[in-house]
């Protein structure tokens, strides 16, 4: 049993707050006390859309603020030079998950899209999962596809499901083509069959501007039309990005029961569009928050992207309140993963939480400490992070790994 004492505020969920103590009681969790005096306690953040491999390939020349038609080959060339294998997947995931934990992210959905021909895909998936587990973070590993052979992608997804243990809730599996701009109807259908057989969630990227342009050029239809025809508008599907959607499409998405993921830290600086989040939410669509990968968003700092989401919301609709966006970064994301135990601190939660110190100069003069989590101190990091009742970040430092060793391991694998 872990007791969090003396919190200035406890953000239970988007609609519920209180102050004081919080008792965390979960099977296998640690015992002890964390002093939360002068701190705000929140659920662990849930990064609903990441590409962990890209943590090894940030700020590459030719990848900043360019059309996706230039960005994709620049990234592919970097992957080719490095050689994507289990060793690289492990090193990149270790850095990405550690970065997430140190910024309050307790669950990451990793949409892995890069599978060199002939690679041992099970080993790549296992290496990624093992890296997250070693650090104490939760992982949702998405067997993605980007121009992969449909049959090979489906067989790989099946093999990964059969090989990896998801029984303890620390690992979840899902499937997800990159999008209609890169993957065929057959890929969507075959991966959908794997998902149906094993009860997996489905995820894909849709309606970034390039996605719309390619779909119109290749099929004479918009992505939402294709996803509907291909059986990918359903309650078990989460669509990331959704920058270029029409009012009619929003109504159709809401009627289909899909969930969405907003990724402003990727889409805005790259010039790929901004999702109309207020319109999506007004239609009844659950919206989560993701960073996307280091190739387009060089940070995995979800709270910073939550701040950005608030700042850009009025440009494409109505303003979003801090608690609303914090709700997106927690329970909004977890709902898209089909994980009702994550993203809140109500009874029955999975005991993932963050303790944020709000007593310093960066929070001086802040009238509302919960809103201040997002509005003040853009580089904010949590003092303590707990996953499944276990402290995995204590006093701003990883408990289960040495940060510099992780950095050096990646540097040796992918020299700058």
HUUR-V215811 format. One record per backbone hydrogen bond with DSSP energy under -1.0 kcal/mol. CO is the residue of the C=O (numbers start at 1). NH is the residue of the N-H. E is the energy in kcal/mol with one decimal. If there is no record, write none. Layout:
co->CO nh->NH e->E
co->CO nh->NH e->E
This chain:
co->1 nh->32 e->-1.6
co->2 nh->24 e->-3.9
co->3 nh->34 e->-2.6
co->4 nh->22 e->-2.8
co->5 nh->36 e->-3.2
co->7 nh->20 e->-2.4
co->9 nh->41 e->-2.8
co->10 nh->12 e->-1.4
co->10 nh->18 e->-1.5
co->12 nh->345 e->-2.2
co->13 nh->16 e->-1.1
co->16 nh->12 e->-1.4
co->16 nh->13 e->-1.6
co->18 nh->10 e->-4.0
co->20 nh->7 e->-2.8
co->22 nh->4 e->-3.6
co->24 nh->2 e->-3.0
co->26 nh->29 e->-2.3
co->32 nh->3 e->-2.3
co->34 nh->5 e->-2.5
co->36 nh->39 e->-1.9
co->38 nh->358 e->-2.6
co->39 nh->8 e->-2.3
co->39 nh->9 e->-1.2
co->40 nh->356 e->-3.2
co->41 nh->11 e->-3.3
co->42 nh->354 e->-2.7
co->45 nh->106 e->-2.1
co->45 nh->107 e->-1.5
co->46 nh->48 e->-1.0
co->47 nh->109 e->-2.7
co->49 nh->292 e->-3.6
co->50 nh->111 e->-3.1
co->51 nh->54 e->-1.4
co->52 nh->55 e->-2.1
co->53 nh->56 e->-1.8
co->54 nh->57 e->-1.9
co->60 nh->63 e->-1.6
co->67 nh->70 e->-1.7
co->67 nh->71 e->-2.3
co->68 nh->72 e->-2.6
co->70 nh->74 e->-1.5
co->71 nh->75 e->-2.4
co->72 nh->76 e->-2.6
co->73 nh->77 e->-2.3
co->74 nh->78 e->-1.5
co->75 nh->79 e->-2.4
co->76 nh->80 e->-2.4
co->77 nh->81 e->-2.2
co->78 nh->82 e->-2.0
co->79 nh->83 e->-2.8
co->85 nh->89 e->-2.6
co->86 nh->90 e->-2.4
co->87 nh->91 e->-2.2
co->88 nh->92 e->-2.8
co->89 nh->93 e->-2.3
co->90 nh->94 e->-2.5
co->91 nh->95 e->-1.7
co->92 nh->96 e->-2.6
co->93 nh->97 e->-3.2
co->94 nh->98 e->-2.1
co->95 nh->99 e->-2.7
co->96 nh->100 e->-2.0
co->97 nh->101 e->-2.8
co->98 nh->102 e->-2.6
co->100 nh->103 e->-1.1
co->100 nh->105 e->-3.4
co->101 nh->104 e->-1.7
co->104 nh->45 e->-2.6
co->106 nh->138 e->-2.7
co->107 nh->47 e->-2.7
co->108 nh->140 e->-3.1
co->109 nh->50 e->-2.0
co->110 nh->112 e->-1.3
co->110 nh->142 e->-2.8
co->112 nh->144 e->-1.9
co->116 nh->119 e->-2.3
co->119 nh->121 e->-1.4
co->120 nh->124 e->-1.8
co->121 nh->125 e->-2.4
co->122 nh->126 e->-2.9
co->123 nh->127 e->-2.5
co->124 nh->128 e->-1.9
co->125 nh->129 e->-2.4
co->126 nh->130 e->-3.0
co->127 nh->131 e->-1.8
co->128 nh->132 e->-1.8
co->129 nh->133 e->-2.4
co->130 nh->134 e->-2.4
co->131 nh->135 e->-1.1
co->132 nh->136 e->-1.1
co->132 nh->137 e->-2.1
co->138 nh->108 e->-1.8
co->139 nh->172 e->-2.1
co->140 nh->110 e->-2.9
co->141 nh->174 e->-2.0
co->142 nh->112 e->-1.7
co->142 nh->144 e->-1.4
co->143 nh->176 e->-1.9
co->145 nh->178 e->-2.9
co->149 nh->153 e->-2.6
co->150 nh->154 e->-2.2
co->151 nh->155 e->-2.4
co->152 nh->156 e->-2.5
co->153 nh->157 e->-2.5
co->154 nh->158 e->-2.3
co->155 nh->159 e->-2.3
co->156 nh->160 e->-2.6
co->157 nh->161 e->-2.3
co->158 nh->162 e->-2.0
co->159 nh->163 e->-1.5
co->160 nh->164 e->-2.1
co->166 nh->169 e->-1.1
co->170 nh->139 e->-2.6
co->172 nh->141 e->-2.7
co->174 nh->143 e->-2.8
co->175 nh->203 e->-2.3
co->179 nh->182 e->-1.6
co->179 nh->183 e->-2.4
co->184 nh->188 e->-2.0
co->185 nh->189 e->-2.6
co->186 nh->190 e->-2.9
co->187 nh->191 e->-2.5
co->188 nh->192 e->-1.8
co->189 nh->193 e->-1.8
co->190 nh->194 e->-1.8
co->191 nh->195 e->-2.2
co->192 nh->196 e->-2.4
co->193 nh->197 e->-2.3
co->194 nh->198 e->-1.9
co->195 nh->199 e->-1.2
co->195 nh->200 e->-2.2
co->201 nh->175 e->-1.8
co->202 nh->238 e->-2.0
co->204 nh->240 e->-2.6
co->206 nh->242 e->-2.6
co->207 nh->244 e->-3.1
co->208 nh->212 e->-1.9
co->209 nh->213 e->-2.3
co->210 nh->214 e->-2.7
co->211 nh->215 e->-2.1
co->212 nh->216 e->-2.4
co->213 nh->217 e->-2.1
co->214 nh->218 e->-3.1
co->215 nh->219 e->-2.7
co->215 nh->221 e->-1.1
co->222 nh->226 e->-1.8
co->223 nh->227 e->-3.0
co->224 nh->228 e->-2.0
co->225 nh->229 e->-2.1
co->226 nh->230 e->-2.5
co->227 nh->232 e->-3.4
co->228 nh->231 e->-1.1
co->234 nh->237 e->-2.0
co->236 nh->202 e->-2.6
co->237 nh->259 e->-2.0
co->238 nh->204 e->-2.0
co->239 nh->261 e->-2.1
co->240 nh->206 e->-2.6
co->240 nh->242 e->-1.3
co->246 nh->250 e->-2.3
co->247 nh->251 e->-1.8
co->248 nh->252 e->-1.9
co->249 nh->253 e->-2.7
co->250 nh->254 e->-2.4
co->251 nh->255 e->-2.3
co->252 nh->256 e->-1.6
co->253 nh->258 e->-1.4
co->259 nh->239 e->-2.4
co->260 nh->288 e->-3.1
co->261 nh->241 e->-2.5
co->262 nh->290 e->-2.7
co->263 nh->266 e->-1.3
co->263 nh->267 e->-2.4
co->264 nh->268 e->-1.9
co->266 nh->270 e->-1.4
co->267 nh->272 e->-2.4
co->268 nh->271 e->-1.1
co->272 nh->209 e->-1.4
co->275 nh->277 e->-2.0
co->276 nh->280 e->-2.1
co->277 nh->281 e->-2.9
co->278 nh->282 e->-2.2
co->279 nh->283 e->-1.4
co->280 nh->285 e->-2.2
co->281 nh->284 e->-1.5
co->286 nh->260 e->-2.7
co->288 nh->262 e->-2.5
co->289 nh->48 e->-2.6
co->293 nh->296 e->-1.6
co->293 nh->297 e->-3.1
co->300 nh->302 e->-1.1
co->301 nh->305 e->-1.5
co->302 nh->306 e->-2.0
co->303 nh->307 e->-2.0
co->304 nh->308 e->-2.0
co->305 nh->309 e->-2.5
co->306 nh->310 e->-1.8
co->307 nh->311 e->-1.9
co->308 nh->312 e->-2.3
co->309 nh->313 e->-1.3
co->312 nh->315 e->-1.6
co->313 nh->316 e->-1.5
co->321 nh->325 e->-2.2
co->322 nh->326 e->-2.8
co->323 nh->327 e->-2.0
co->324 nh->328 e->-1.5
co->325 nh->329 e->-2.2
co->327 nh->332 e->-3.3
co->328 nh->333 e->-1.2
co->329 nh->46 e->-3.2
co->330 nh->334 e->-2.0
co->331 nh->335 e->-2.3
co->332 nh->336 e->-1.2
co->334 nh->339 e->-2.6
co->335 nh->338 e->-1.2
co->339 nh->342 e->-1.7
co->341 nh->350 e->-2.4
co->346 nh->349 e->-1.8
co->351 nh->389 e->-2.3
co->352 nh->44 e->-1.8
co->353 nh->386 e->-3.1
co->354 nh->42 e->-2.2
co->355 nh->383 e->-2.4
co->355 nh->384 e->-1.4
co->356 nh->40 e->-2.7
co->360 nh->363 e->-1.5
co->361 nh->364 e->-1.1
co->363 nh->366 e->-1.9
co->368 nh->372 e->-2.6
co->371 nh->374 e->-1.3
co->371 nh->375 e->-2.4
co->372 nh->376 e->-1.9
co->377 nh->380 e->-2.0
co->383 nh->396 e->-2.7
co->384 nh->355 e->-2.6
co->385 nh->392 e->-2.6
co->385 nh->393 e->-1.7
co->386 nh->353 e->-2.3
co->387 nh->390 e->-2.2
co->389 nh->30 e->-1.4
co->390 nh->387 e->-2.9
co->392 nh->399 e->-2.6
co->393 nh->385 e->-2.4
co->394 nh->397 e->-1.3
co->397 nh->394 e->-2.5
co->402 nh->406 e->-1.7
co->403 nh->407 e->-2.0
co->404 nh->408 e->-2.5
co->405 nh->409 e->-2.3
co->406 nh->410 e->-1.8
co->407 nh->411 e->-2.4
co->408 nh->412 e->-2.4
co->409 nh->413 e->-1.4
co->410 nh->414 e->-2.9
